[in-house]
């Protein structure tokens, strides 16, 4: 890799250039919170330990793309792959001198191989998964979201009553089951839009929504974004993080967990500013039937 290539850089919409990370955390905070942004880690540009701490402490929602060093360098570092995997990259690219922004964007938009596993790993990385049984429960909800549309159907498939399912998640300080089911479906719609020319209406039909307006309304209510944003800003972590922040603001996460995804609005409230978090708006189960 060229000597001038920085070890860390950022890529964001419109994905036409790389922004060098020269000021560490300051650059990540300034540019890394944009929807659809990704941190690019060029392992050939510097020893991995030099940037590992910054990579691990990157903001929530900022995806990670790793560009591997040449094969001889990998063989010299037997624990390199293990180190990379622990950093939770969304994509790993082979060594290349100066990878192009558009190639990185293609990796960023690629559908996850295992969305349920990726979501639960993301939650653990964000400090929001409290035990293995709950992690398995959330993973199962994400799996079933590919085919199920309602909490009643979800509960039957999991051999739990709706009340027991709700108690289990809320006792761990996590959002209600209907929100988990809905955000999983929205992630699937987002991934479809990014990887096809399908219209919002067609994507809505494919994922069980009656029309494009319904999916747009649900997405905006839960995340603050529209399907047009989900198509434009690549990857899925930023959209999932937007949902977590909405839940944190509106009381869907217990205070101890909400601190992990503290938002600007919450900081204002904590400092005594006039702005107050909106009251929580749960999505009625009846709206999940479509």
C-alpha positions in Angstrom: 0.0 0.0 0.0 1.3 3.4 -0.8 3.2 5.1 2.0 0.9 8.1 1.8 -2.2 6.1 2.5 -3.4 6.8 6.0 -4.0 3.9 8.4 -7.5 5.2 9.1 -9.9 7.0 6.8 -13.6 7.6 6.6 -16.0 7.1 3.7 -19.5 8.6 3.6 -22.2 9.6 1.2 -21.8 10.2 -1.8 -19.0 7.6 -1.4 -16.6 9.4 -3.9 -13.6 10.0 -1.7 -11.8 8.9 1.4 -11.4 11.3 4.3 -8.1 10.8 6.3 -8.5 10.4 10.0 -5.7 12.6 11.3 -7.1 13.9 14.6 -8.2 10.6 16.0 -11.4 10.8 18.0 -12.1 14.4 16.9 -12.4 13.3 13.3 -14.6 10.3 14.2 -16.9 12.5 16.1 -17.0 15.2 13.4 -17.5 12.9 10.4 -18.2 9.4 11.7 -21.7 10.0 12.9 -23.1 10.7 9.4 -25.6 8.1 8.3 -24.1 5.4 6.2 -20.5 6.3 7.1 -17.8 3.7 7.5 -14.3 3.7 9.0 -11.7 2.2 6.7 -8.8 0.5 8.5 -5.7 0.0 6.2 -3.7 -2.6 8.1 -0.6 -2.2 5.8 -0.2 1.4 6.6 0.7 1.0 10.3 1.0 -1.8 12.9 -2.6 -2.8 13.9 -1.9 -2.2 17.6 -1.3 1.5 16.8 -5.0 2.1 15.9 -6.7 -0.8 17.6 -8.0 1.2 20.6 -9.5 3.9 18.3 -11.1 1.3 16.0 -12.7 -0.4 19.0 -14.0 2.8 20.4 -15.5 4.1 17.2 -19.0 5.7 17.5 -22.0 3.4 17.3 -23.4 3.1 13.8 -20.1 3.7 12.2 -19.4 0.5 10.2 -15.8 -0.8 9.9 -14.2 -1.9 6.6 -10.8 -3.6 6.9 -8.2 -3.7 4.1 -5.8 -6.6 4.8 -2.0 -6.3 4.4 -0.1 -8.4 1.9 -0.2 -12.2 2.5 3.4 -12.3 3.8 2.6 -9.7 6.5 -0.4 -11.7 7.5 1.6 -14.8 8.1 4.0 -12.8 10.3 1.1 -11.9 12.5 -0.6 -15.2 13.5 -3.2 -13.4 15.6 -4.0 -10.7 13.1 -7.2 -12.3 11.8 -8.4 -12.9 15.3 -7.7 -9.3 16.1 -9.6 -8.1 13.1 -12.6 -10.3 13.8 -12.8 -9.0 17.4 -13.1 -5.4 15.9 -16.4 -6.4 14.2 -15.8 -5.4 10.6 -18.7 -5.2 8.2 -16.4 -6.1 5.4 -12.9 -7.4 4.9 -11.0 -6.6 1.6 -7.8 -8.2 0.3 -4.7 -6.1 0.1 -4.8 -3.4 -2.5 -2.7 -0.3 -3.1 -5.1 2.6 -2.6 -8.6 0.9 -2.7 -11.1 3.1 -4.5 -14.1 4.6 -2.7 -16.6 3.1 -5.0 -15.2 -0.4 -4.4 -15.5 0.2 -0.7 -19.0 1.4 -1.1 -19.9 -1.9 -2.9 -18.6 -3.8 0.1 -20.6 -1.6 2.5 -23.9 -2.2 0.7 -23.5 -6.0 0.5 -26.2 -7.9 2.3 -25.1 -9.6 5.6 -24.4 -13.3 5.4 -26.3 -13.8 8.7 -28.3 -10.7 9.8 -29.6 -12.2 13.1 -26.0 -13.1 14.2 -24.7 -9.7 13.0 -27.4 -7.8 15.0 -26.8 -9.7 18.2 -23.0 -9.3 17.8 -23.6 -5.6 17.3 -25.7 -5.4 20.5 -22.9 -7.1 22.5 -20.4 -4.7 21.1 -22.5 -1.7 22.1 -22.9 -3.2 25.6 -26.6 -3.9 25.3 -26.8 -7.6 25.5 -26.9 -8.8 29.1 -27.0 -12.6 28.9 -26.8 -15.5 26.5 -30.5 -16.5 26.8 -31.7 -13.0 25.9 -29.2 -12.8 23.0 -30.6 -16.1 21.7 -34.2 -14.7 22.1 -33.4 -11.5 20.1 -31.6 -13.5 17.5 -34.6 -15.7 17.1 -36.9 -12.6 16.7 -34.6 -11.3 13.9 -34.7 -14.7 12.2 -38.4 -15.0 12.3 -38.9 -11.4 11.0 -38.2 -12.7 7.5 -41.5 -14.4 7.4 -43.7 -13.2 10.3 -45.6 -9.9 10.5 -47.3 -9.9 13.9 -46.4 -10.3 17.5 -49.1 -13.0 17.9 -47.5 -15.1 15.1 -44.0 -14.4 16.6 -45.1 -15.6 20.1 -46.7 -18.8 18.7 -43.5 -19.6 16.8 -41.4 -19.1 19.9 -43.8 -21.1 22.1 -44.2 -18.1 24.4 -47.2 -16.0 25.3 -47.1 -12.4 24.1 -47.0 -11.3 27.7 -44.1 -13.6 28.7 -42.1 -12.5 25.6 -42.6 -8.9 26.5 -41.7 -9.4 30.2 -38.5 -11.2 29.3 -37.2 -8.3 27.1 -38.4 -5.5 29.2 -37.1 -7.1 32.4 -33.6 -6.8 30.8 -34.2 -3.1 30.0 -34.7 -3.8 26.3 -37.4 -2.5 23.9 -40.8 -4.2 23.6 -41.1 -7.2 21.2 -43.1 -5.3 18.6 -40.3 -2.8 18.1 -37.7 -5.6 17.7 -39.9 -7.3 15.0 -40.5 -4.1 13.2 -36.9 -2.8 13.1 -35.8 -6.2 11.8 -38.3 -6.0 9.0 -37.2 -2.4 8.3 -33.5 -3.5 8.1 -34.5 -6.2 5.5 -36.3 -3.5 3.5 -33.3 -1.2 3.7 -30.9 -4.0 2.6 -33.2 -4.8 -0.4 -33.4 -1.2 -1.5 -29.6 -0.8 -1.4 -29.0 -4.0 -3.4 -31.6 -3.7 -6.2 -33.5 -1.3 -8.4 -36.7 -2.3 -6.6 -39.2 0.5 -5.9 -40.2 1.2 -2.3 -43.6 -0.1 -3.1 -42.2 -3.5 -4.4 -39.9 -3.8 -1.4 -42.8 -3.1 0.9 -44.9 -5.8 -0.7 -42.0 -8.3 -0.6 -41.6 -7.8 3.2 -45.3 -7.9 4.1 -46.3 -4.2 4.1 -49.5 -3.2 2.4 -47.9 -0.2 0.6 -44.9 2.1 0.4 -46.5 4.7 2.7 -46.8 2.1 5.5 -43.2 1.2 5.4 -42.1 4.8 5.2 -44.3 5.8 8.1 -43.0 2.9 10.3 -39.4 3.6 9.4 -39.7 7.3 10.2 -41.4 6.6 13.5 -38.9 4.2 14.7 -35.6 5.6 13.3 -36.3 9.2 12.0 -35.3 8.1 8.5 -37.3 7.3 5.3 -36.8 4.5 2.8 -35.2 7.0 0.4 -32.5 7.6 3.1 -32.1 3.9 3.6 -31.4 3.4 -0.1 -29.0 6.4 -0.2 -26.9 5.7 2.9 -25.2 2.3 2.7 -25.0 -0.4 5.2 -27.4 -1.3 8.0 -25.6 -0.5 11.3 -26.3 3.3 11.1 -30.1 2.6 10.7 -30.1 0.1 13.6 -28.2 2.6 15.7 -30.7 5.3 14.8 -33.4 3.0 16.2 -31.5 2.4 19.4 -31.1 6.1 19.9 -34.8 6.7 19.4 -35.5 4.0 21.9 -33.0 5.6 24.4 -34.7 9.0 24.0 -38.2 7.7 24.4 -37.7 5.3 27.3 -37.4 2.1 25.4 -34.1 1.3 26.9 -33.4 1.1 30.7 -31.3 4.1 31.9 -28.3 1.9 32.4 -28.4 0.7 28.8 -29.5 4.0 27.4 -26.2 5.5 28.6 -24.4 3.4 26.0 -26.3 5.2 23.2 -26.6 8.6 24.7 -27.8 11.1 22.2 -27.5 14.9 21.9 -31.0 15.4 23.0 -30.3 13.3 26.1 -27.2 15.3 26.8 -29.2 18.5 26.6 -31.8 17.1 29.0 -29.1 16.0 31.4 -27.5 19.4 31.4 -30.9 21.0 32.2 -31.6 22.4 28.8 -35.2 23.2 27.8 -35.4 20.5 25.2 -37.1 17.4 26.5 -37.2 13.9 25.1 -40.5 13.2 23.4 -42.9 10.8 25.0 -42.5 7.2 24.0 -44.7 6.2 21.1 -45.0 2.5 20.8 -46.1 1.0 17.5 -49.4 -0.7 18.1 -49.4 -4.4 17.4 -52.3 -3.8 14.9 -49.9 -1.9 12.7 -47.6 -4.9 12.5 -50.2 -7.1 10.8 -49.6 -5.7 7.4 
